Every structure is written in structure tokens, then in C-alpha cells.
Amino acid sequence: MKNKNLRFKMIGLILSIVISLGMLAGCGSASAKTVFTIGGGTYAEKDILGYMIGILIEEYTDLTVKRAEPMAYSPGMAALKSGELDLRVTYDGSMLTYDLAVDPTEVPAGADLYEWVNDRMIENGDYKMITKFLFQNTYALAVTKEFAQEHDLVTTSDLIPLAQDFVFGAEHEFFGEEYSVNAYTFSEAYGLEWKDMKSLDLDLKYSALISGNLDVTMVYTTDGLNKKFDLTVLEDDLHYFPQYYGTYVVRVSIFEDFKDTAPNLEEVFMMLDGMIDDATMTDMNYIVDTEADTAKNVARQFLIDNNLISE
């Protein structure tokens, strides 16, 4: 009987140990996040910047980086808030107009737009920007070089007496009336009354401009396709568009979320802070858009050239 009781006690002890280990393992997997998910870009620039931070995160932390499929702006921000995504590439001007729904004229005079927007985002409790690049990818109107020469176009205001004979086109998102900066508010601010306005896919606007189906389009100033098609980018002489410095947007809680597996995550982000000017970004975009190189290769080469990773 004594041996039998001893055997039962030993079995109970072993079961207790197994259960305890299982509970500890379960707790660890629930609290320690090991996968960092980056939203895919809808064009070269966002892809390049997404790969840059992804490469650095895998190089300097124990996290595994996953790239998600591209999403439109509003669904992407919702996915970031819910935790489906951990990072998106964006611009301070986008956060101002799309998320805060604030007109650029409402930003206090003399305020740094990036800091002002970031403070408002953090106060709202969902998102914050981290890593401010030196390049600005703002909006501008563009025409072919031949069209600019024919009509003597240098600034956007030069279009005012001519717009009634011209067709303007841009991607669907620029026609979203829920955003404070859009095709309608922009045209109204400049007093531009177009012959026609066309909303089309992002990939089609350049071909439409070159083929003559559009006379004027809206472009992003660091887009490599501006260089490829040798476009004339018109000066925003009324300074209507806000600044659009490239940045990463994350949840306010991001560093707390990953503190167990990547306690140095903030330092990794700051490795890119204050880097990449307009010319460098345009050249990288141009390589991806015209030379069939991948955004990942271009991103990696930039990191190598700037001694942030080794070959």
C-alpha cells in the first residue's frame, strides 16, 4: 500500500509540473510578439521605405518581418489600429488632412507641421509618426515638357486663364470629397475651371497624359515617373498643398507591444531619421519604376551604401 501511494504521489507531481510548464508556455506566447507586420506600398516609394525598415528590424532585433498586401488609406489605418498591421509608410501632410481632417491653413503660423500633427495624433490615442525623412513628396501639377513650352507654363497660376480648354485627371483618391485636400478644393483655391475632370487608376494617369487623353495631371514630386517621362512639374505658387515629409506611422503603443522581443525597436527606427533627401528618393523611385529592379534590392543597397548593414 505504501508503494502504491508513493506511485500516485509521483504521478501527481509529474502532472503538476507538466501543467505548470504548459501554462507558462501559453503565457509567454500570448505576451511576447515575434512577428512585425508592415503594410505593403501602393507604389515604389512606399515599398522602398517599407523594405528599408523591415531589413533593419530583422538585422537588429529578434523579430520576423511580414509584409501585408497593400490597402487603401482608410482600411490601412483601421488595420493599424486593430493590430493587423504594425506599420505603414505615410506622410505628415496625409495625417493632417486625412486623419485629422484639418485644412493646412488651420495649422498655427510658425508651427512645425510634423510636430504639430504628431502631437494631435498622440493626443487622440491611436497613432504616432516616427522617423522623419528629409524628402518631401507633396502634390503638384505636371504637364509634358512640350505642352509647358507651347503654353508658357511655369506655375500653377499660369493655368488659370487656360484651364477651360484643358482636361485634368488624377487618381481616384484625389477625388475623395471626404478629404480636405482634393481635386475640387484645390481647383477652387486656384480658380481653375477645367474643360473636364477625370478620375482614373494611379497606373493610368501617366499614359493618359503622354497619349494626350489628359492635358494636366496631379503628380507626387519625388515620383520616378516624372523623371522617366521628362515632365514639367509646375510650381505650387499659392502654396496650397501642405508639406508631405515621408515618415512611418505606428500605434502609440508599438514599443510597449514589442518590448519583450525587441526592446531596442525605437532605436532601430531612429537609424533612418533625418535621412534621404528629395534627389535620393527620386533616383531610387526611378530605378524601381524604369529599370525593373526590385524595391527590396534598392532599399538594401541604400542601407549598405550608408553603412547601416553589411553586404
Secondary structure by P-SEA (a helix, b strand, c coil): caaaaaaaaaaaaaaaaaaaaaaaaaaaaaccccbbbbbbbccaaaaaaaaaaaaaaaacccbbbbbcccccaaaaaaaaaaccccbbbbcccccccccccccccccccccaaaaaaaaaaaaaccccccccccccbbbbbbccaaaaaaaccccccccccccccbbbbbccccccccccccaaaaaaaacccccbbbbbccccaaaaaaaccccbbbbbcccaaaaaabbbbbbccccccccccbbbbbcccccccccccccaaaaaaacccccccaaaaaaaaaaaacccccaaaaaaaaaaaaccccc
